[in-house]
Amino acid sequence: MSKKPSKVNEPQAPYTAKQPAKATAAGKSLNKDAEFRRIADKIFSERKELLHKLAQ
């Protein structure tokens, strides 16, 4: 059996923790949800005002 020689003299690469991909995707969707709700609330409030005017 041939074993690979140990790499004692070579420095190890620094460990970098990966950020979870789900967290970044969730953050983007939260921003989209907030923007969607803001626009939807604006549209519904305008619609409500128009319906009140028509009812009079």
mmCIF file as Biopython writes it, N, C-alpha, C and O atoms, coordinates in Angstrom:
data_model
#
loop_
_atom_site.group_PDB
_atom_site.id
_atom_site.type_symbol
_atom_site.label_atom_id
_atom_site.label_alt_id
_atom_site.label_comp_id
_atom_site.label_asym_id
_atom_site.label_entity_id
_atom_site.label_seq_id
_atom_site.pdbx_PDB_ins_code
_atom_site.Cartn_x
_atom_site.Cartn_y
_atom_site.Cartn_z
_atom_site.occupancy
_atom_site.B_iso_or_equiv
_atom_site.auth_seq_id
_atom_site.auth_asym_id
_atom_site.pdbx_PDB_model_num
ATOM 1   N N  . MET A ? 1  ? 0.829   -1.191 0.000  1.0 0.0 1  A 1 
ATOM 2   C CA . MET A ? 1  ? 0.000   0.000  0.000  1.0 0.0 1  A 1 
ATOM 3   C C  . MET A ? 1  ? 0.869   1.248  0.000  1.0 0.0 1  A 1 
ATOM 4   O O  . MET A ? 1  ? 1.852   1.346  0.734  1.0 0.0 1  A 1 
ATOM 5   N N  . SER A ? 2  ? 0.490   2.173  -0.821 1.0 0.0 2  A 1 
ATOM 6   C CA . SER A ? 2  ? 1.245   3.425  -0.829 1.0 0.0 2  A 1 
ATOM 7   C C  . SER A ? 2  ? 0.415   4.499  -0.140 1.0 0.0 2  A 1 
ATOM 8   O O  . SER A ? 2  ? -0.743  4.732  -0.489 1.0 0.0 2  A 1 
ATOM 9   N N  . LYS A ? 3  ? 1.017   5.135  0.827  1.0 0.0 3  A 1 
ATOM 10  C CA . LYS A ? 3  ? 0.334   6.212  1.547  1.0 0.0 3  A 1 
ATOM 11  C C  . LYS A ? 3  ? 0.873   7.543  1.071  1.0 0.0 3  A 1 
ATOM 12  O O  . LYS A ? 3  ? 2.040   7.651  0.694  1.0 0.0 3  A 1 
ATOM 13  N N  . LYS A ? 4  ? 0.033   8.544  1.086  1.0 0.0 4  A 1 
ATOM 14  C CA . LYS A ? 4  ? 0.489   9.881  0.720  1.0 0.0 4  A 1 
ATOM 15  C C  . LYS A ? 4  ? 1.371   10.414 1.839  1.0 0.0 4  A 1 
ATOM 16  O O  . LYS A ? 4  ? 1.085   10.182 3.014  1.0 0.0 4  A 1 
ATOM 17  N N  . PRO A ? 5  ? 2.430   11.118 1.496  1.0 0.0 5  A 1 
ATOM 18  C CA . PRO A ? 5  ? 3.264   11.702 2.562  1.0 0.0 5  A 1 
ATOM 19  C C  . PRO A ? 5  ? 2.484   12.789 3.302  1.0 0.0 5  A 1 
ATOM 20  O O  . PRO A ? 5  ? 1.685   13.515 2.710  1.0 0.0 5  A 1 
ATOM 21  N N  . SER A ? 6  ? 2.730   12.882 4.581  1.0 0.0 6  A 1 
ATOM 22  C CA . SER A ? 6  ? 2.024   13.899 5.372  1.0 0.0 6  A 1 
ATOM 23  C C  . SER A ? 6  ? 2.531   15.289 5.016  1.0 0.0 6  A 1 
ATOM 24  O O  . SER A ? 6  ? 3.706   15.470 4.698  1.0 0.0 6  A 1 
ATOM 25  N N  . LYS A ? 7  ? 1.652   16.248 5.071  1.0 0.0 7  A 1 
ATOM 26  C CA . LYS A ? 7  ? 1.999   17.623 4.698  1.0 0.0 7  A 1 
ATOM 27  C C  . LYS A ? 7  ? 2.173   18.463 5.960  1.0 0.0 7  A 1 
ATOM 28  O O  . LYS A ? 7  ? 1.383   19.366 6.236  1.0 0.0 7  A 1 
ATOM 29  N N  . VAL A ? 8  ? 3.199   18.157 6.705  1.0 0.0 8  A 1 
ATOM 30  C CA . VAL A ? 8  ? 3.427   18.836 7.975  1.0 0.0 8  A 1 
ATOM 31  C C  . VAL A ? 8  ? 3.897   20.264 7.765  1.0 0.0 8  A 1 
ATOM 32  O O  . VAL A ? 8  ? 3.483   21.163 8.497  1.0 0.0 8  A 1 
ATOM 33  N N  . ASN A ? 9  ? 4.739   20.485 6.797  1.0 0.0 9  A 1 
ATOM 34  C CA . ASN A ? 9  ? 5.335   21.804 6.601  1.0 0.0 9  A 1 
ATOM 35  C C  . ASN A ? 9  ? 4.412   22.792 5.891  1.0 0.0 9  A 1 
ATOM 36  O O  . ASN A ? 9  ? 4.664   23.996 5.929  1.0 0.0 9  A 1 
ATOM 37  N N  . GLU A ? 10 ? 3.357   22.314 5.248  1.0 0.0 10 A 1 
ATOM 38  C CA . GLU A ? 10 ? 2.456   23.213 4.525  1.0 0.0 10 A 1 
ATOM 39  C C  . GLU A ? 10 ? 1.432   23.823 5.480  1.0 0.0 10 A 1 
ATOM 40  O O  . GLU A ? 10 ? 0.821   23.102 6.269  1.0 0.0 10 A 1 
ATOM 41  N N  . PRO A ? 11 ? 1.236   25.137 5.419  1.0 0.0 11 A 1 
ATOM 42  C CA . PRO A ? 11 ? 0.229   25.763 6.292  1.0 0.0 11 A 1 
ATOM 43  C C  . PRO A ? 11 ? -1.183  25.401 5.830  1.0 0.0 11 A 1 
ATOM 44  O O  . PRO A ? 11 ? -1.448  25.236 4.640  1.0 0.0 11 A 1 
ATOM 45  N N  . GLN A ? 12 ? -2.059  25.287 6.792  1.0 0.0 12 A 1 
ATOM 46  C CA . GLN A ? 12 ? -3.444  24.975 6.462  1.0 0.0 12 A 1 
ATOM 47  C C  . GLN A ? 12 ? -4.166  26.245 6.042  1.0 0.0 12 A 1 
ATOM 48  O O  . GLN A ? 12 ? -3.846  27.341 6.501  1.0 0.0 12 A 1 
ATOM 49  N N  . ALA A ? 13 ? -5.126  26.082 5.178  1.0 0.0 13 A 1 
ATOM 50  C CA . ALA A ? 13 ? -5.932  27.222 4.746  1.0 0.0 13 A 1 
ATOM 51  C C  . ALA A ? 13 ? -6.838  27.645 5.899  1.0 0.0 13 A 1 
ATOM 52  O O  . ALA A ? 13 ? -7.350  26.792 6.624  1.0 0.0 13 A 1 
ATOM 53  N N  . PRO A ? 14 ? -7.041  28.941 6.076  1.0 0.0 14 A 1 
ATOM 54  C CA . PRO A ? 14 ? -7.924  29.382 7.165  1.0 0.0 14 A 1 
ATOM 55  C C  . PRO A ? 14 ? -9.363  28.943 6.917  1.0 0.0 14 A 1 
ATOM 56  O O  . PRO A ? 14 ? -9.835  28.915 5.780  1.0 0.0 14 A 1 
ATOM 57  N N  . TYR A ? 15 ? -10.032 28.609 7.980  1.0 0.0 15 A 1 
ATOM 58  C CA . TYR A ? 15 ? -11.423 28.158 7.891  1.0 0.0 15 A 1 
ATOM 59  C C  . TYR A ? 15 ? -12.345 29.361 7.768  1.0 0.0 15 A 1 
ATOM 60  O O  . TYR A ? 15 ? -12.296 30.286 8.579  1.0 0.0 15 A 1 
ATOM 61  N N  . THR A ? 16 ? -13.169 29.333 6.762  1.0 0.0 16 A 1 
ATOM 62  C CA . THR A ? 16 ? -14.167 30.393 6.612  1.0 0.0 16 A 1 
ATOM 63  C C  . THR A ? 16 ? -15.542 29.751 6.692  1.0 0.0 16 A 1 
ATOM 64  O O  . THR A ? 16 ? -15.873 28.866 5.903  1.0 0.0 16 A 1 
ATOM 65  N N  . ALA A ? 17 ? -16.326 30.197 7.639  1.0 0.0 17 A 1 
ATOM 66  C CA . ALA A ? 17 ? -17.658 29.635 7.818  1.0 0.0 17 A 1 
ATOM 67  C C  . ALA A ? 17 ? -18.562 30.109 6.691  1.0 0.0 17 A 1 
ATOM 68  O O  . ALA A ? 17 ? -18.572 31.289 6.341  1.0 0.0 17 A 1 
ATOM 69  N N  . LYS A ? 18 ? -19.315 29.181 6.131  1.0 0.0 18 A 1 
ATOM 70  C CA . LYS A ? 18 ? -20.236 29.542 5.058  1.0 0.0 18 A 1 
ATOM 71  C C  . LYS A ? 18 ? -21.510 30.117 5.658  1.0 0.0 18 A 1 
ATOM 72  O O  . LYS A ? 18 ? -21.995 29.660 6.693  1.0 0.0 18 A 1 
ATOM 73  N N  . GLN A ? 19 ? -22.035 31.124 4.987  1.0 0.0 19 A 1 
ATOM 74  C CA . GLN A ? 19 ? -23.325 31.670 5.391  1.0 0.0 19 A 1 
ATOM 75  C C  . GLN A ? 19 ? -24.405 30.785 4.780  1.0 0.0 19 A 1 
ATOM 76  O O  . GLN A ? 19 ? -24.287 30.388 3.621  1.0 0.0 19 A 1 
ATOM 77  N N  . PRO A ? 20 ? -25.434 30.474 5.521  1.0 0.0 20 A 1 
ATOM 78  C CA . PRO A ? 20 ? -26.485 29.631 4.941  1.0 0.0 20 A 1 
ATOM 79  C C  . PRO A ? 20 ? -27.200 30.355 3.803  1.0 0.0 20 A 1 
ATOM 80  O O  . PRO A ? 20 ? -27.567 31.523 3.933  1.0 0.0 20 A 1 
ATOM 81  N N  . ALA A ? 21 ? -27.391 29.666 2.708  1.0 0.0 21 A 1 
ATOM 82  C CA . ALA A ? 21 ? -28.028 30.263 1.533  1.0 0.0 21 A 1 
ATOM 83  C C  . ALA A ? 21 ? -29.497 30.569 1.810  1.0 0.0 21 A 1 
ATOM 84  O O  . ALA A ? 21 ? -30.057 31.508 1.245  1.0 0.0 21 A 1 
ATOM 85  N N  . LYS A ? 22 ? -30.115 29.782 2.673  1.0 0.0 22 A 1 
ATOM 86  C CA . LYS A ? 22 ? -31.534 29.984 2.968  1.0 0.0 22 A 1 
ATOM 87  C C  . LYS A ? 22 ? -31.771 31.325 3.653  1.0 0.0 22 A 1 
ATOM 88  O O  . LYS A ? 22 ? -32.794 31.967 3.414  1.0 0.0 22 A 1 
ATOM 89  N N  . ALA A ? 23 ? -30.856 31.747 4.487  1.0 0.0 23 A 1 
ATOM 90  C CA . ALA A ? 23 ? -31.040 33.005 5.212  1.0 0.0 23 A 1 
ATOM 91  C C  . ALA A ? 23 ? -31.022 34.184 4.254  1.0 0.0 23 A 1 
ATOM 92  O O  . ALA A ? 23 ? -31.814 35.114 4.412  1.0 0.0 23 A 1 
ATOM 93  N N  . THR A ? 24 ? -30.145 34.168 3.272  1.0 0.0 24 A 1 
ATOM 94  C CA . THR A ? 24 ? -30.095 35.283 2.326  1.0 0.0 24 A 1 
ATOM 95  C C  . THR A ? 24 ? -31.327 35.281 1.445  1.0 0.0 24 A 1 
ATOM 96  O O  . THR A ? 24 ? -31.872 36.341 1.138  1.0 0.0 24 A 1 
ATOM 97  N N  . ALA A ? 25 ? -31.770 34.109 1.035  1.0 0.0 25 A 1 
ATOM 98  C CA . ALA A ? 25 ? -32.970 34.044 0.206  1.0 0.0 25 A 1 
ATOM 99  C C  . ALA A ? 25 ? -34.190 34.488 1.005  1.0 0.0 25 A 1 
ATOM 100 O O  . ALA A ? 25 ? -35.072 35.165 0.477  1.0 0.0 25 A 1 
ATOM 101 N N  . ALA A ? 26 ? -34.237 34.108 2.274  1.0 0.0 26 A 1 
ATOM 102 C CA . ALA A ? 26 ? -35.366 34.507 3.107  1.0 0.0 26 A 1 
ATOM 103 C C  . ALA A ? 26 ? -35.371 36.012 3.315  1.0 0.0 26 A 1 
ATOM 104 O O  . ALA A ? 26 ? -36.435 36.629 3.332  1.0 0.0 26 A 1 
ATOM 105 N N  . GLY A ? 27 ? -34.198 36.610 3.473  1.0 0.0 27 A 1 
ATOM 106 C CA . GLY A ? 27 ? -34.120 38.064 3.633  1.0 0.0 27 A 1 
ATOM 107 C C  . GLY A ? 27 ? -34.636 38.793 2.415  1.0 0.0 27 A 1 
ATOM 108 O O  . GLY A ? 27 ? -35.332 39.801 2.541  1.0 0.0 27 A 1 
ATOM 109 N N  . LYS A ? 28 ? -34.309 38.305 1.255  1.0 0.0 28 A 1 
ATOM 110 C CA . LYS A ? 28 ? -34.787 38.934 0.026  1.0 0.0 28 A 1 
ATOM 111 C C  . LYS A ? 28 ? -36.295 38.799 -0.093 1.0 0.0 28 A 1 
ATOM 112 O O  . LYS A ? 28 ? -36.975 39.746 -0.490 1.0 0.0 28 A 1 
ATOM 113 N N  . SER A ? 29 ? -36.822 37.630 0.248  1.0 0.0 29 A 1 
ATOM 114 C CA . SER A ? 29 ? -38.264 37.449 0.133  1.0 0.0 29 A 1 
ATOM 115 C C  . SER A ? 29 ? -38.997 38.292 1.170  1.0 0.0 29 A 1 
ATOM 116 O O  . SER A ? 29 ? -40.110 38.750 0.911  1.0 0.0 29 A 1 
ATOM 117 N N  . LEU A ? 30 ? -38.394 38.506 2.339  1.0 0.0 30 A 1 
ATOM 118 C CA . LEU A ? 30 ? -39.034 39.366 3.330  1.0 0.0 30 A 1 
ATOM 119 C C  . LEU A ? 30 ? -39.128 40.793 2.817  1.0 0.0 30 A 1 
ATOM 120 O O  . LEU A ? 30 ? -40.138 41.465 3.027  1.0 0.0 30 A 1 
ATOM 121 N N  . ASN A ? 31 ? -38.080 41.260 2.146  1.0 0.0 31 A 1 
ATOM 122 C CA . ASN A ? 31 ? -38.119 42.602 1.579  1.0 0.0 31 A 1 
ATOM 123 C C  . ASN A ? 31 ? -39.188 42.697 0.506  1.0 0.0 31 A 1 
ATOM 124 O O  . ASN A ? 31 ? -39.894 43.702 0.421  1.0 0.0 31 A 1 
ATOM 125 N N  . LYS A ? 32 ? -39.316 41.667 -0.309 1.0 0.0 32 A 1 
ATOM 126 C CA . LYS A ? 32 ? -40.338 41.657 -1.353 1.0 0.0 32 A 1 
ATOM 127 C C  . LYS A ? 32 ? -41.725 41.614 -0.731 1.0 0.0 32 A 1 
ATOM 128 O O  . LYS A ? 32 ? -42.641 42.283 -1.208 1.0 0.0 32 A 1 
ATOM 129 N N  . ASP A ? 33 ? -41.886 40.827 0.337  1.0 0.0 33 A 1 
ATOM 130 C CA . ASP A ? 33 ? -43.178 40.754 1.013  1.0 0.0 33 A 1 
ATOM 131 C C  . ASP A ? 33 ? -43.553 42.102 1.605  1.0 0.0 33 A 1 
ATOM 132 O O  . ASP A ? 33 ? -44.709 42.516 1.513  1.0 0.0 33 A 1 
ATOM 133 N N  . ALA A ? 34 ? -42.599 42.791 2.210  1.0 0.0 34 A 1 
ATOM 134 C CA . ALA A ? 34 ? -42.873 44.097 2.807  1.0 0.0 34 A 1 
ATOM 135 C C  . ALA A ? 34 ? -43.264 45.096 1.725  1.0 0.0 34 A 1 
ATOM 136 O O  . ALA A ? 34 ? -44.193 45.883 1.905  1.0 0.0 34 A 1 
ATOM 137 N N  . GLU A ? 35 ? -42.560 45.064 0.616  1.0 0.0 35 A 1 
ATOM 138 C CA . GLU A ? 35 ? -42.876 45.971 -0.491 1.0 0.0 35 A 1 
ATOM 139 C C  . GLU A ? 35 ? -44.250 45.640 -1.071 1.0 0.0 35 A 1 
ATOM 140 O O  . GLU A ? 35 ? -45.034 46.540 -1.373 1.0 0.0 35 A 1 
ATOM 141 N N  . PHE A ? 36 ? -44.536 44.354 -1.223 1.0 0.0 36 A 1 
ATOM 142 C CA . PHE A ? 36 ? -45.837 43.934 -1.744 1.0 0.0 36 A 1 
ATOM 143 C C  . PHE A ? 36 ? -46.964 44.389 -0.829 1.0 0.0 36 A 1 
ATOM 144 O O  . PHE A ? 36 ? -47.982 44.897 -1.300 1.0 0.0 36 A 1 
ATOM 145 N N  . ARG A ? 37 ? -46.786 44.209 0.472  1.0 0.0 37 A 1 
ATOM 146 C CA . ARG A ? 37 ? -47.832 44.619 1.421  1.0 0.0 37 A 1 
ATOM 147 C C  . ARG A ? 37 ? -48.052 46.121 1.400  1.0 0.0 37 A 1 
ATOM 148 O O  . ARG A ? 37 ? -49.188 46.587 1.491  1.0 0.0 37 A 1 
ATOM 149 N N  . ARG A ? 38 ? -46.972 46.879 1.280  1.0 0.0 38 A 1 
ATOM 150 C CA . ARG A ? 38 ? -47.093 48.338 1.235  1.0 0.0 38 A 1 
ATOM 151 C C  . ARG A ? 38 ? -47.896 48.763 0.009  1.0 0.0 38 A 1 
ATOM 152 O O  . ARG A ? 38 ? -48.783 49.611 0.108  1.0 0.0 38 A 1 
ATOM 153 N N  . ILE A ? 39 ? -47.589 48.178 -1.138 1.0 0.0 39 A 1 
ATOM 154 C CA . ILE A ? 39 ? -48.301 48.520 -2.369 1.0 0.0 39 A 1 
ATOM 155 C C  . ILE A ? 39 ? -49.746 48.046 -2.298 1.0 0.0 39 A 1 
ATOM 156 O O  . ILE A ? 39 ? -50.658 48.773 -2.694 1.0 0.0 39 A 1 
ATOM 157 N N  . ALA A ? 40 ? -49.962 46.832 -1.796 1.0 0.0 40 A 1 
ATOM 158 C CA . ALA A ? 40 ? -51.317 46.291 -1.695 1.0 0.0 40 A 1 
ATOM 159 C C  . ALA A ? 40 ? -52.163 47.137 -0.748 1.0 0.0 40 A 1 
ATOM 160 O O  . ALA A ? 40 ? -53.329 47.401 -1.040 1.0 0.0 40 A 1 
ATOM 161 N N  . ASP A ? 41 ? -51.601 47.565 0.378  1.0 0.0 41 A 1 
ATOM 162 C CA . ASP A ? 41 ? -52.339 48.416 1.313  1.0 0.0 41 A 1 
ATOM 163 C C  . ASP A ? 41 ? -52.729 49.735 0.662  1.0 0.0 41 A 1 
ATOM 164 O O  . ASP A ? 41 ? -53.834 50.235 0.872  1.0 0.0 41 A 1 
ATOM 165 N N  . LYS A ? 42 ? -51.828 50.292 -0.121 1.0 0.0 42 A 1 
ATOM 166 C CA . LYS A ? 42 ? -52.117 51.551 -0.811 1.0 0.0 42 A 1 
ATOM 167 C C  . LYS A ? 42 ? -53.262 51.358 -1.803 1.0 0.0 42 A 1 
ATOM 168 O O  . LYS A ? 42 ? -54.176 52.180 -1.864 1.0 0.0 42 A 1 
ATOM 169 N N  . ILE A ? 43 ? -53.215 50.287 -2.573 1.0 0.0 43 A 1 
ATOM 170 C CA . ILE A ? 43 ? -54.263 50.019 -3.564 1.0 0.0 43 A 1 
ATOM 171 C C  . ILE A ? 43 ? -55.597 49.774 -2.875 1.0 0.0 43 A 1 
ATOM 172 O O  . ILE A ? 43 ? -56.620 50.300 -3.312 1.0 0.0 43 A 1 
ATOM 173 N N  . PHE A ? 44 ? -55.603 48.986 -1.805 1.0 0.0 44 A 1 
ATOM 174 C CA . PHE A ? 44 ? -56.853 48.695 -1.112 1.0 0.0 44 A 1 
ATOM 175 C C  . PHE A ? 44 ? -57.442 49.937 -0.455 1.0 0.0 44 A 1 
ATOM 176 O O  . PHE A ? 44 ? -58.662 50.097 -0.416 1.0 0.0 44 A 1 
ATOM 177 N N  . SER A ? 45 ? -56.590 50.815 0.061  1.0 0.0 45 A 1 
ATOM 178 C CA . SER A ? 45 ? -57.118 52.042 0.668  1.0 0.0 45 A 1 
ATOM 179 C C  . SER A ? 45 ? -57.739 52.941 -0.402 1.0 0.0 45 A 1 
ATOM 180 O O  . SER A ? 45 ? -58.784 53.548 -0.166 1.0 0.0 45 A 1 
ATOM 181 N N  . GLU A ? 46 ? -57.106 53.031 -1.576 1.0 0.0 46 A 1 
ATOM 182 C CA . GLU A ? 46 ? -57.686 53.812 -2.673 1.0 0.0 46 A 1 
ATOM 183 C C  . GLU A ? 46 ? -59.004 53.201 -3.129 1.0 0.0 46 A 1 
ATOM 184 O O  . GLU A ? 46 ? -59.964 53.922 -3.399 1.0 0.0 46 A 1 
ATOM 185 N N  . ARG A ? 47 ? -59.052 51.897 -3.213 1.0 0.0 47 A 1 
ATOM 186 C CA . ARG A ? 47 ? -60.275 51.194 -3.621 1.0 0.0 47 A 1 
ATOM 187 C C  . ARG A ? 47 ? -61.393 51.441 -2.616 1.0 0.0 47 A 1 
ATOM 188 O O  . ARG A ? 47 ? -62.543 51.663 -2.994 1.0 0.0 47 A 1 
ATOM 189 N N  . LYS A ? 48 ? -61.047 51.401 -1.346 1.0 0.0 48 A 1 
ATOM 190 C CA . LYS A ? 48 ? -62.039 51.623 -0.296 1.0 0.0 48 A 1 
ATOM 191 C C  . LYS A ? 48 ? -62.608 53.035 -0.390 1.0 0.0 48 A 1 
ATOM 192 O O  . LYS A ? 48 ? -63.815 53.229 -0.249 1.0 0.0 48 A 1 
ATOM 193 N N  . GLU A ? 49 ? -61.743 54.024 -0.629 1.0 0.0 49 A 1 
ATOM 194 C CA . GLU A ? 49 ? -62.206 55.409 -0.772 1.0 0.0 49 A 1 
ATOM 195 C C  . GLU A ? 49 ? -63.140 55.553 -1.967 1.0 0.0 49 A 1 
ATOM 196 O O  . GLU A ? 49 ? -64.166 56.226 -1.873 1.0 0.0 49 A 1 
ATOM 197 N N  . LEU A ? 50 ? -62.794 54.931 -3.082 1.0 0.0 50 A 1 
ATOM 198 C CA . LEU A ? 50 ? -63.643 55.008 -4.269 1.0 0.0 50 A 1 
ATOM 199 C C  . LEU A ? 50 ? -64.999 54.346 -4.030 1.0 0.0 50 A 1 
ATOM 200 O O  . LEU A ? 50 ? -66.023 54.859 -4.480 1.0 0.0 50 A 1 
ATOM 201 N N  . LEU A ? 51 ? -65.014 53.230 -3.337 1.0 0.0 51 A 1 
ATOM 202 C CA . LEU A ? 51 ? -66.282 52.562 -3.038 1.0 0.0 51 A 1 
ATOM 203 C C  . LEU A ? 51 ? -67.151 53.413 -2.124 1.0 0.0 51 A 1 
ATOM 204 O O  . LEU A ? 51 ? -68.373 53.430 -2.275 1.0 0.0 51 A 1 
ATOM 205 N N  . HIS A ? 52 ? -66.538 54.121 -1.175 1.0 0.0 52 A 1 
ATOM 206 C CA . HIS A ? 52 ? -67.302 55.016 -0.299 1.0 0.0 52 A 1 
ATOM 207 C C  . HIS A ? 52 ? -67.899 56.165 -1.101 1.0 0.0 52 A 1 
ATOM 208 O O  . HIS A ? 52 ? -69.042 56.557 -0.868 1.0 0.0 52 A 1 
ATOM 209 N N  . LYS A ? 53 ? -67.128 56.708 -2.048 1.0 0.0 53 A 1 
ATOM 210 C CA . LYS A ? 53 ? -67.633 57.801 -2.881 1.0 0.0 53 A 1 
ATOM 211 C C  . LYS A ? 53 ? -68.786 57.325 -3.751 1.0 0.0 53 A 1 
ATOM 212 O O  . LYS A ? 53 ? -69.766 58.048 -3.931 1.0 0.0 53 A 1 
ATOM 213 N N  . LEU A ? 54 ? -68.680 56.114 -4.295 1.0 0.0 54 A 1 
ATOM 214 C CA . LEU A ? 54 ? -69.754 55.575 -5.127 1.0 0.0 54 A 1 
ATOM 215 C C  . LEU A ? 54 ? -71.004 55.269 -4.309 1.0 0.0 54 A 1 
ATOM 216 O O  . LEU A ? 54 ? -72.119 55.375 -4.820 1.0 0.0 54 A 1 
ATOM 217 N N  . ALA A ? 55 ? -70.832 54.897 -3.070 1.0 0.0 55 A 1 
ATOM 218 C CA . ALA A ? 55 ? -71.969 54.553 -2.215 1.0 0.0 55 A 1 
ATOM 219 C C  . ALA A ? 55 ? -72.771 55.787 -1.827 1.0 0.0 55 A 1 
ATOM 220 O O  . ALA A ? 55 ? -73.943 55.657 -1.475 1.0 0.0 55 A 1 
ATOM 221 N N  . GLN A ? 56 ? -72.191 56.965 -1.877 1.0 0.0 56 A 1 
ATOM 222 C CA . GLN A ? 56 ? -72.899 58.180 -1.459 1.0 0.0 56 A 1 
ATOM 223 C C  . GLN A ? 56 ? -73.859 58.678 -2.511 1.0 0.0 56 A 1 
ATOM 224 O O  . GLN A ? 56 ? -74.528 59.691 -2.307 1.0 0.0 56 A 1 
#
